[in-house]
Amino acid sequence: MSFRRALALAACGLAGGSVLFSAVAVGKQPARGGDAEPRPGGSAAAAAPPAAAAPAGTGGYWDSNWDRREPLALINLKKKNEETGEEELASRLDHCKAKATRHIFLIRHSQYNLDGRADKDRTLTPLGREQAELTGHRLASLGLKFDQIIHSSMTRATETTEIISKHLPGVKKISTDLLREGAPIEPDPPVSHWKPEAVQYYEDGARIEAAFRNFIHRADAKQEEDSYEIFVCHANVIRYIVCRALQFPPEGWLRMSLNNGSITHLVIRPNGRVALRTLGDTGFMPPDKITRT
């Protein structure tokens, strides 16, 4: 085999490897939410968008501006000092940088009455009230200065919040419709036992994505101290938020399970990095008190 022939075959092999890598990096695009864009046409090597333009959570890289709070994205680079004509980039960047860490505690509501027809009838069961007491005691035992409890306006989440808050006196409570249960996005792989109508994904998905964008982000630049916030809501909402925060494909949310009264702990650093400390922890409950309904 001639040298020129061997070189041509090697080049083809490298090109094939590039196409394969591009296909893996792009992955499956989310149905909605975030900054999802249509998959580009043509060959993967020629038409793939730049890494910075791809939607967060669909590739093998970390989008540092996932919450649109990256300092460089918040300043006008064209603005110059009127006297010197030079950019004061360093000082403006420092003004926009987050300084504190946010600790997000996502609590799934306790066991509730599944026979209730309306939301107001789906109250906590006696066991569910015990679970909420255990969760509240666990949170209090952490010795943290919690800033607030934001909870879904649904009955089971509201009742869980009221019981937990007894263990955290003085912590303000805020109710919101954004955290209500729903169908965030069509799961992949699909399941046979749960198939909402397409319109439900359309309506709930936008709301739950709005909850993620409103509540899950790095600290404001004005925040000086680390914060500890509790969100009492629902399994679907929590699982979707975890996928989005970690930039995993959001369609995978149904691959996780969460027990009633469980604690999921997310940490958002000043640089925008996100870590999952715990997922659905109920190790503080006796085995006979653990349910997943």
N, C-alpha and C positions, 0 to 999 in steps of 0.2 A: 504494500500500500504506500502511495507517495505521501510525502510530507504535506503537500497542499490538500490532498484528499482527507488525511487524518485531521487536519486543522478544520476543514469544513464540517466534518462529522462532530467534532468537539463543540464547534460553534452552535450547531443544531441542538446538541444535548443541553448546552447552557440556555439556549433560547427556550427549549421545552421546560427546563426547570423554572425559568422566570414566569412562564405562563401558569404553571402549577402553583407557584408561590402566590401569584396575584389572585388566583381563584380561591385559595385558602384564606388569604387576608381579607378579601371582600366579604365572604360568607353570605349568610342569608340576611336580607335587608328587613328591618322591622316593618310591620304593616302600617304603623303610624307612630306619632310621638317623636320627641327629640327633634332631630333635624334630618329625618329620613328623606332620601332623595331616590328617584328612580334609578335602577341599576343601569349603568352606561352600556350602550350597545357596542358591537364590534368585538375585536379580539381583546383578551384581558390585558395583554402587554401594551397594546396601542391605546386603548380607550379608558383604562382605569384612571380614576381621578387622583390628584395628589393626595397624600396621606392626610393632610390637614383638612381636606374637604369631605372626607368620608364621615358618615354619621358615627357618633360615639357608640361603643358597644358592639360593633359589627366586625371589627378587625382584631389583629393581634397586637395592637399598639394602644397606648394610653392617650386619650384626648385630654390634654391639660386644661383646656378651656371648656370642659363639659358643662359647667354651670354658668358660662358667660361672665365669669368674674376674674379671669386671668388679667393681671395688671396691664399687660401690654395691649389687651383688647379694650381697656377702659379709657385709654388716654389718646389724645390727638398727637400723633407723631410729627405732624407738620407745624405744630405751634412752636414758635421760637421766642427766645428772650428778645424783647424789643431793643435793649441797649447793646447787647453783645452780638445778637443775631444767631446765637448758638442754642441748641436744644437743651432744655433742663430736664433731660430724660431721667436721670437718677433720682432727683427729688420728687418728680411726679410719679414715678414708679413706686417709690416708698410710700407716698400718700395713698396709693390705691391698694397696697399689699395688706392682706389679712394678717393679723398678729396672733389670733387666738384659735384654739381647737374647739370644734363642736362635737359633743358626744350625744348621739341620737339613740334613745331607747324606744324601740318599737314593741308595744305590748299588744298581743292578741287578746280580745275580750274573753271572758270566762264562758263556761258552758251555759247555754240558754234553752228556753222552751221551744223546741222545734215545731210544736203543734200550733203555735200562734199564727193566726191568719194575717193580721196586720202587724206592723213593726212594734206598736205599743203593747201588743200581747206577747211579744217574744222577749220576756223578761228572764233574768238569770234564775237558774234552778238552785235549790239549796246547796248542791255540790258546787255550782258555779260561784256562789257567794263565798264559799270556803276557799275556792281557788283564788279569788280576788284578794282575800285576806292574806293568803300565802304570798302572792305576788307583791302586795303592798309591803309586807314585812320584809321580803327580800330586798326590795328597792331601798327601804329605810336602812337596812343593815349595811348597805354599801358606804354609808357615811358621806354621801355626796350632797352638795348644795344644789338641788334641782331648781331650775329657773322657772319652769312652767310645765303644765300638762295640757297638751292639745289633744282633743278627742273627737271621734266621729259623733255625729248627732244622733245616730241610731241608738235605740233603747239599750241594747245589750252592752254597747261600748260606754254609754253614759253611766249605767249602773256600775259597771266595772270601775270606771273612773272615780265615782263617789266613794266606793269602798277603799280603793288604793289611796285616795287623797287623805283619808283619816290617818294614815301612817306617815303622811308628809304634810303636816300642818303648815299653813302659811303659803303654800305653793299655789299660785293662781291657776285657774282652769279656764280653758277656752274651747268652745264647741265650734265645729265646722262641718259643713256638708261635703266638703271636698274629700274627706276621708271615709265617706260611707262605702259600704261593700258594693262590689260590682264585678263586671267582666272586663278586665284591663286590656287584654289583647288575646287573639285566638292562640291557644297553646299549641306547641309543637314538641313532641307528637300529640295528635288529638286524642281525646279520651271519649269513650262511648257513653259513660254515665252522666256526663255534664255537657250539654250542647245548647248554649244560649243562642237566641236569634242574632243575626248579623247586626241588626240595629242596636242591640244592647252593647255589643263591642264598640260600636260607633259612638254611642252616647256616653257610656261609662268610661271608655278608654280615654276620651278627651279630658274628662273630669279627673281621673286618677293621675293622668300625666300632668295635669295642672297642679295637683297636690304635690307631686314630686318636684316640680319646678319651683313651687312656692316655698316648700319646707326643707328640701334637701339641697344644700349648697354650702360652700365655705363661709366662714364668719365674715360679717361686715368689717370693713377696714377700721371702723370706729370702735369695734369691740375690743376691749383691752384684756379681759380675762376669759379663760376657758368656760364654756357653758355646758350645762347638762339638762337636756330636754326630753320629756316623755311624750310619746304619741300613742294613744290607746285607740286601736282601730281593728282591722279585720285581716284575715289570712291572705286573701287575694291581693289586697292593697300592699301589705307588708312584703309579700314575695315579689311583687312587681317592683317595688321600690328598691329592694335588695339587688335585683338584676340590673336595674338602671344605674344605681349608685356604683356598682362594681364594673359597669360597662360590659356586662354579659348580655347575650341575646335575650331580649325581654320575653320572647316566645317561650323561654324555658322556665317561666315562673311556676308552672304547675308540677314541675319535677321535684319540688320541695314540699315538705309537710310541716305544719306548725301545730303544736298542742295548744289547748285553751290556757290562757293566762301566761303564755310563754314570753320570754324576754329575748329580743334580738338587739344587739348593740353595734351600731355603726359609728366610726370615728372619721371625721373630716378634718384634715390637717390644714394649716394656713396656706400651704402650697397647692391645695386642691386634691391631694392624694386621699384615697378612701380606703379604710380597712374594716373588715368585718370581725369584730371581737367574739361575738357569740351569735348563733342562729337558733332561735326557738328553744332557748334553755328553760327546762322545767326540773332541773336536778335538785332544786330546793323543795320540791313537792314529794310527799310520800307516793309510792307507786299506785296505791289505790285511789289517789285523788287526780290522777292524770287522765285526761280525755282529749279527743280530737274530733269535735263535732261542730 
